[in-house]
Amino acid sequence: MTKQDKTRQLSIEQANALEHLLQGQSDRAAAEAVGVARQTIWEWRNHDPLFIAELNRQKSEMWTEARERLKSLANRALDTIEQQLDSGDPKASLAAAKYILQGTRLLGETDLPKGGPTTPEGVLMAELRTDARQELAATEGPAMPRFDFDPFRAEREEELSNRVEDLANSRLKKAMAEAGLS
């Protein structure tokens, strides 16, 4: 049996649910379309690393395609904005100026949203890091007070991050097996 044979794949229901969720449908609507309970969709979205990773991967792919499409339209859009800016109509000029300022980030953030982990390992590692950080905090007692000037804070934070990463990594293989992904 190859590794691919042992690795759990998305079910047909999960693959179909992904399509509906990526179209912007609610959990309830996706569940009705696929023929499962709404709670099942919620469980997949919040507790199934394979489903979460695939949803994140496909969302990321959609945003990448949208960015590329926007890039291809940018020159035409800029030509239109430039015509509005020079139109002599104060409202049109103001609207064009606003778009220009937003585009140069002077009026606020224009980045597209960041996605989550796009692999089951990444989903599980995020959860394992959170658990490890909480476990280490519980066993080591309250954190030292933070002072405005603490020359050792960065070293302590880096050491804690390394310990969290080591603990999470040590548990990844077991978590993958428990999720049917090893």
Stockholm file with secondary structure:
# STOCKHOLM 1.0

chainA/1-182         MTKQDKTRQLSIEQANALEHLLQGQSDRAAAEAVGVARQTIWEWRNHDPLFIAELNRQKSEMWTEARERLKSLANRALDTIEQQLDSGDPKASLAAAKYILQGTRLLGETDLPKGGPTTPEGVLMAELRTDARQELAATEGPAMPRFDFDPFRAEREEELSNRVEDLANSRLKKAMAEAGLS
#=GR chainA/1-182 SS CCHHHHSCCCCHHHHHHHHHHHTTCCHHHHHHHHTSCHHHHHHHHHHCHHHHHHHHHHHHHHHHHHHHHHHHHHHHHHHHHHHHHTSSCHHHHHHHHHHHHHHTTSSSCCCCCCCCCSSHHHHHHHHHHHHHHHHHHHHHCSCCCCCSCCTTHHHHHHHHHHHHHHHHHHHHHHHHHHTTCC
#=GC SS_cons         CCHHHHSCCCCHHHHHHHHHHHTTCCHHHHHHHHTSCHHHHHHHHHHCHHHHHHHHHHHHHHHHHHHHHHHHHHHHHHHHHHHHHTSSCHHHHHHHHHHHHHHTTSSSCCCCCCCCCSSHHHHHHHHHHHHHHHHHHHHHCSCCCCCSCCTTHHHHHHHHHHHHHHHHHHHHHHHHHHTTCC
//
